[in-house]
């Protein structure tokens, strides 16, 4: 993120992991589905949007798909900038988008094998609106 950029003073990152409980329900497995091509384009668009909003030296988004278990790493967002505030804001912006509008579909499975699809929370949507209010 900064090896070729001597002006980078901050690298902010977020590493998300699969939890073993969601909405007070146990989670033993998580299945994350996506449409190849469509998902990658959406991740590129949000990275480009972050670059257009803040003076960034680099953005990296890695999001896993498939079968995951509690404690598995699911997403990594890393952002480099000359200043801490820009890097932190851009990292938060990207995560707020991923939680609500990235084309991933999550299915949680409980220890008994019962499956349920996961929707974005209202609190996630409220967080996203602060960045995308002009589009609502």
C-alpha positions in Angstrom: 0.0 0.0 0.0 2.9 2.4 0.6 6.1 0.9 -0.7 6.4 3.3 -3.7 4.7 6.3 -2.0 6.9 8.2 0.4 4.1 10.7 0.9 1.8 8.1 2.5 1.5 8.9 6.2 -1.5 6.6 7.0 -2.7 3.2 6.1 -6.2 2.4 7.5 -7.6 -1.1 7.4 -10.6 -3.1 8.5 -10.6 -6.9 8.8 -14.1 -8.4 9.3 -14.6 -11.9 10.6 -17.6 -14.2 10.8 -19.4 -14.2 14.1 -20.9 -17.2 15.9 -24.0 -15.2 16.8 -26.2 -12.8 14.8 -29.5 -11.2 16.1 -29.2 -13.5 19.2 -29.2 -16.6 17.0 -26.3 -19.1 16.8 -24.4 -19.3 13.6 -22.3 -22.4 12.7 -21.8 -21.7 9.0 -22.1 -18.8 6.6 -22.5 -19.2 2.9 -21.7 -16.1 0.8 -22.9 -16.1 -2.8 -22.1 -13.6 -5.6 -22.3 -13.1 -9.3 -18.7 -13.2 -10.7 -17.9 -10.2 -12.8 -20.8 -8.2 -11.4 -19.4 -8.3 -7.9 -15.9 -7.3 -9.0 -17.2 -4.4 -10.9 -19.2 -3.2 -7.9 -16.0 -3.4 -5.7 -14.1 -1.4 -8.4 -16.8 1.2 -8.5 -16.8 1.8 -4.7 -13.0 2.0 -4.7 -13.1 4.5 -7.6 -15.7 6.5 -5.7 -13.5 6.6 -2.6 -10.6 7.8 -4.7 -12.7 10.5 -6.1 -13.7 11.7 -2.7 -10.4 11.6 -0.8 -6.7 12.0 -1.9 -5.8 8.3 -1.7 -2.6 6.6 -2.7 -4.1 3.2 -2.8 -7.2 1.1 -2.1 -7.5 -2.7 -1.7 -10.7 -4.6 -1.1 -10.7 -8.4 -0.6 -14.0 -10.1 0.0 -14.3 -13.8 0.4 -17.2 -15.9 -1.0 -18.3 -19.5 -0.4 -18.5 -21.5 2.8 -17.2 -19.8 5.9 -17.2 -20.6 9.6 -17.1 -18.5 12.7 -13.8 -16.7 13.2 -13.0 -16.9 9.5 -11.9 -13.7 7.9 -14.5 -12.4 5.4 -13.4 -9.0 4.3 -10.3 -6.8 4.2 -10.4 -3.1 3.3 -7.1 -1.2 3.3 -6.7 2.4 2.3 -3.5 4.5 2.0 -3.4 8.3 2.2 -1.1 11.1 3.2 -3.3 11.8 6.2 -5.0 9.6 8.8 -8.4 11.2 8.6 -8.7 10.7 4.9 -7.6 7.0 5.2 -10.0 6.3 8.1 -13.0 8.1 6.4 -12.4 6.3 3.1 -12.1 2.9 4.8 -15.4 3.5 6.7 -17.1 4.7 3.5 -16.1 1.5 1.7 -17.3 -0.7 4.5 -20.6 1.1 4.8 -21.2 0.5 1.1 -20.2 -3.2 1.4 -22.6 -3.8 4.2 -25.6 -2.5 2.3 -25.1 -2.4 -1.5 -22.4 -4.8 -2.5 -23.9 -7.7 -4.5 -23.3 -10.5 -2.0 -26.0 -12.8 -0.6 -25.4 -14.2 2.9 -27.0 -17.3 4.2 -26.5 -18.3 7.9 -26.9 -21.8 9.1 -27.5 -22.6 12.8 -26.1 -25.7 14.6 -29.3 -27.7 13.8 -28.9 -27.0 10.0 -31.6 -24.4 9.7 -30.7 -21.7 7.1 -31.8 -18.1 7.0 -30.9 -15.3 4.5 -29.4 -12.2 6.1 -30.6 -8.7 5.2 -28.7 -5.5 5.8 -29.6 -3.9 9.2 -31.3 -0.6 9.5 -28.2 0.7 11.3 -26.1 -0.3 8.3 -28.4 1.7 6.0 -28.3 4.7 8.3 -24.5 4.6 8.2 -24.5 4.4 4.4 -26.9 7.3 4.0 -24.4 9.7 5.5 -22.1 9.1 2.5 -24.8 8.7 -0.2 -27.4 11.1 0.9 -27.3 12.9 -2.4 -28.5 9.7 -4.2 -31.5 9.0 -1.9 
